[in-house]
Amino acid sequence: MTEGTERSSGLADRLARLEARVDELEAVAKTPANRTGELDPEVFWALRGLRERVTDPGAVLFTGTATLPTGEEYEWQQGQGVNELLADDWSEAGAALTALAHPVRLLLLREILHGSRTTAELSEHERLGTTGQLYHHLRQLVSAGWLRTTARGQYAVPGERVVPLLTVLAATRR
């Protein structure tokens, strides 16, 4: 395959993924409420359940079930009242969010969730930089709670952080 063909194939793949995402967004945009103004129970079943369980001013809930490429399975649900969230000192979330704000750290988390668990395996990835840089990013993620050390030179995303991590990533999509 020539370089020009590779580029056009990559562009076609990107365009197809973009079109699929636009189709998804348009489908969601068309279904939030039926003619009576009620939320469509087929689309908003989780929201309806939350509304039945909380009072004003409301709550935020995230939940998920995930089977990783490694075969590990995680299920998680977490909810928080709106009053509590609005009253919190949001600056305390800075370290956890900062740890996720670096592309290399996100790549590390992705690789670890896909099964690369040792520093030797991770250091083979060309985009993860030098060994010193790798350890720097691993320390940042461990310090923020997104990773834990399972053995010397081995890392894992803690089970209670898998669904929250995937939720943060899902929240960044538009």
Secondary structure, 3 states (H helix, E strand, C coil): CCHHHHHHHHHHHHHHHHHHHHHHHHHHHHCCECCCCCECCCCCHHHHHHHHHCCCCCEEEEEEEEECCCCCEEEEEEEEEHHHHHHCCHHHHHHHHHHHCCHHHHHHHHHHHCCCCEHHHHHCCHHHCCHHHHHHHHHHHHHCCCCEEEECCEEECCHHHHHHHHHHHHHCCC
